[in-house]
Every structure is written in C-alpha cells, then in structure tokens.
C-alpha cells in the first residue's frame, strides 16, 4: 500500500493526534530512512512527508504480520460469528465517532 505524500498536519488529523507529536515522530522516521521530508513549494513553512522504499517495506511487513495475527485469532469463528463480531465492532467505532 502506498499512501503518497502528505503534510504532518493531515497525518495528525487522520490519526487524531497532536501535530507536534507527529512532527517529532517524522524527524525520527526520517533519521531512520523510513520517510523523507521536504518543503512544500506552495507553502515554504510546511513540510511534505513521503514514505521511502525502506519505509514501505517495513510497513508491508508489519501489515502482513497484523493480518496473519488476526487470521489466527479468528480462525475458530464461523462466518455467522465473524459477521456478528464485525457488526458489534462497527457499532463501537460509530460510538467513538473518530473521523
């Protein structure tokens, strides 16, 4: 999955997180070679963040591990039980109302 470029403020909004926290994390991710940061040509005070190939590879490994874990976790549920769990989780997400 490639998420493309984004600003730290858009990432903070999407994650319901503090912009300063995202900015600090971005510095560390850049130091590790997982993202790049560059000035936004339309607004030189803002940075544009983009995932690197190394970062994408790490993301893909983490995502695959998570999918394997959930497959393992749900393996004993039949389709009706999975549907009921899905419906219950959807209600919880709607209650939290995270955009």
Residue frames relative to the residue before (quaternion, step in Angstrom):
aa qw qx qy qz dx dy dz
X 1.0000 0.0000 0.0000 0.0000 0.00 0.00 0.00
X 0.1175 -0.7731 0.6209 0.0549 3.55 -0.87 0.95
X 0.2642 -0.8031 0.5194 0.1242 3.54 -0.64 1.11
X 0.4429 -0.7028 0.4517 0.3254 3.57 1.19 -0.32
X 0.6733 -0.4791 0.3748 0.4203 3.52 -1.32 -0.22
X 0.0478 0.7866 -0.6141 0.0428 3.53 -1.21 0.57
X 0.4711 -0.6282 0.5266 0.3258 3.53 -1.30 0.25
X 0.6093 -0.5543 0.4084 0.3932 3.56 -1.19 0.44
X 0.6284 0.5346 -0.3522 0.4418 3.62 1.04 -0.63
X 0.6400 0.5023 -0.3323 0.4771 3.62 1.02 -0.70
X 0.6364 0.5120 -0.3264 0.4757 3.57 1.03 -0.77
X 0.6387 0.5237 -0.3223 0.4624 3.58 0.96 -0.86
X 0.6493 0.5093 -0.3177 0.4670 3.59 0.94 -0.85
X 0.6785 0.5035 -0.2901 0.4494 3.58 0.88 -0.97
X 0.7378 0.3940 -0.2126 0.5051 3.58 1.08 -0.74
X 0.3560 -0.7362 0.4870 0.3068 3.58 1.33 -0.01
X 0.4550 0.6787 -0.4247 0.3898 3.52 0.98 0.98
X 0.5995 -0.5580 0.4462 0.3608 3.53 -1.35 0.23
X 0.5391 -0.6552 0.4294 0.3092 3.58 -0.91 0.92
X 0.6416 0.5209 -0.3272 0.4581 3.57 1.01 -0.77
X 0.6256 0.5326 -0.3319 0.4635 3.58 1.05 -0.74
X 0.6534 0.4980 -0.3057 0.4813 3.58 0.97 -0.86
X 0.6379 0.5339 -0.3242 0.4504 3.58 0.97 -0.82
X 0.6560 0.4967 -0.3090 0.4769 3.59 0.95 -0.85
X 0.6542 0.5060 -0.3093 0.4694 3.56 0.96 -0.87
X 0.6346 0.5403 -0.3299 0.4433 3.59 1.00 -0.82
X 0.6228 0.5353 -0.3434 0.4556 3.59 0.99 -0.75
X 0.6796 0.4819 -0.2851 0.4739 3.56 0.94 -0.90
X 0.6460 0.5111 -0.3206 0.4675 3.60 0.98 -0.79
X 0.6352 0.5078 -0.3276 0.4810 3.57 1.05 -0.73
X 0.6313 0.5397 -0.3306 0.4482 3.59 0.96 -0.84
X 0.7114 0.4369 -0.2449 0.4929 3.57 1.09 -0.74
X 0.5153 -0.6766 0.3955 0.3468 3.57 1.29 0.01
X 0.4796 0.6956 -0.4175 0.3345 3.58 1.23 0.37
X 0.7744 0.1014 -0.0794 0.6195 3.59 1.25 -0.43
X 0.2834 -0.6909 0.6178 0.2463 3.52 -1.36 0.11
X 0.1648 -0.7467 0.6340 0.1154 3.54 -1.26 0.51
X 0.0873 0.7823 -0.6136 0.0620 3.56 -0.93 0.89
X 0.6135 -0.5577 0.4166 0.3729 3.54 -1.24 0.49
X 0.4357 -0.6627 0.5479 0.2663 3.52 -1.12 0.75
X 0.4061 -0.7402 0.4707 0.2561 3.63 -0.56 1.06
X 0.6594 0.5022 -0.3061 0.4683 3.60 1.19 -0.47
X 0.7798 0.0636 -0.0267 0.6222 3.58 1.21 -0.46
X 0.2744 -0.8292 0.4665 0.1397 3.57 0.04 1.32
X 0.6167 0.5417 -0.3646 0.4396 3.63 1.19 -0.21
X 0.6792 0.4544 -0.2703 0.5091 3.59 1.30 -0.25
X 0.3060 -0.7344 0.5780 0.1814 3.54 -1.23 0.57
X 0.2641 -0.7132 0.6233 0.1821 3.51 -1.25 0.57
X 0.2050 -0.7805 0.5846 0.0841 3.56 -0.85 1.05
X 0.0219 0.7844 -0.6193 0.0282 3.56 -1.06 0.78
X 0.4677 -0.6748 0.4983 0.2785 3.55 -1.04 0.81
X 0.3621 -0.7101 0.5616 0.2218 3.58 -1.10 0.73
X 0.6791 -0.4442 0.3629 0.4581 3.58 -1.28 0.07
X 0.6341 0.5225 -0.3212 0.4709 3.58 1.02 -0.81
X 0.6653 0.4981 -0.2957 0.4710 3.58 0.97 -0.85
X 0.6449 0.5159 -0.3178 0.4657 3.57 1.00 -0.83
X 0.6368 0.5239 -0.3261 0.4623 3.59 1.01 -0.80
X 0.6518 0.5009 -0.3122 0.4762 3.59 0.97 -0.83
X 0.6353 0.5276 -0.3181 0.4656 3.57 0.97 -0.87
X 0.6666 0.5093 -0.3042 0.4513 3.58 0.88 -0.95
X 0.6489 0.5052 -0.3216 0.4692 3.60 0.95 -0.83
X 0.6674 0.4982 -0.3040 0.4625 3.59 0.91 -0.90
X 0.6527 0.5120 -0.3122 0.4629 3.57 0.96 -0.86
X 0.6594 0.4995 -0.3104 0.4684 3.59 0.92 -0.86
X 0.6357 0.5200 -0.3305 0.4651 3.60 0.99 -0.78
X 0.6536 0.5092 -0.3102 0.4662 3.57 0.98 -0.84
X 0.6539 0.5072 -0.3189 0.4620 3.59 0.95 -0.83
X 0.6414 0.5153 -0.3187 0.4706 3.58 0.99 -0.82
X 0.6362 0.5295 -0.3277 0.4554 3.59 0.99 -0.81
X 0.6947 0.4655 -0.2871 0.4671 3.59 0.85 -0.91
X 0.5998 0.5326 -0.3639 0.4734 3.60 1.09 -0.59
X 0.6455 0.5065 -0.3106 0.4800 3.58 0.98 -0.85
X 0.6712 0.5266 -0.2945 0.4307 3.56 0.88 -0.99
X 0.7753 0.3706 -0.1719 0.4817 3.58 0.94 -0.90
X 0.3987 0.7762 -0.4396 0.2131 3.59 1.24 -0.08
X 0.7102 0.4562 -0.2723 0.4620 3.62 1.07 -0.57
X 0.5736 0.5720 -0.3909 0.4371 3.59 1.26 0.02
X 0.3632 -0.7012 0.5584 0.2542 3.56 -1.04 0.76
X 0.7314 -0.4500 0.2706 0.4352 3.59 -1.24 0.20
X 0.6290 0.5248 -0.3418 0.4606 3.63 1.03 -0.68
X 0.6595 0.4992 -0.3073 0.4706 3.59 0.96 -0.82
X 0.6361 0.5163 -0.3223 0.4743 3.58 1.04 -0.78
X 0.6469 0.5115 -0.3189 0.4671 3.59 1.00 -0.80
X 0.6482 0.5083 -0.3160 0.4708 3.60 0.99 -0.81
X 0.6446 0.5078 -0.3177 0.4751 3.58 0.97 -0.82
X 0.6372 0.5310 -0.3183 0.4590 3.57 0.96 -0.87
X 0.6664 0.4980 -0.2987 0.4676 3.60 0.91 -0.90
X 0.6586 0.5038 -0.3101 0.4650 3.59 0.96 -0.85
X 0.6645 0.4948 -0.3067 0.4685 3.59 0.93 -0.85
X 0.6158 0.5419 -0.3435 0.4573 3.59 1.05 -0.72
X 0.6354 0.5184 -0.3263 0.4702 3.60 0.99 -0.78
X 0.6522 0.5101 -0.3191 0.4611 3.58 0.97 -0.81
X 0.6478 0.5078 -0.3181 0.4705 3.58 0.95 -0.86
X 0.6540 0.5042 -0.3194 0.4648 3.60 0.94 -0.81
X 0.6270 0.5367 -0.3330 0.4560 3.59 1.06 -0.69
X 0.6634 0.4939 -0.2995 0.4756 3.56 0.98 -0.88
X 0.1598 -0.8488 0.4889 0.1224 3.56 1.17 -0.68
X 0.2289 0.7498 -0.5735 0.2378 3.54 0.79 1.06
X 0.4418 -0.7195 0.4591 0.2763 3.61 -0.68 0.99
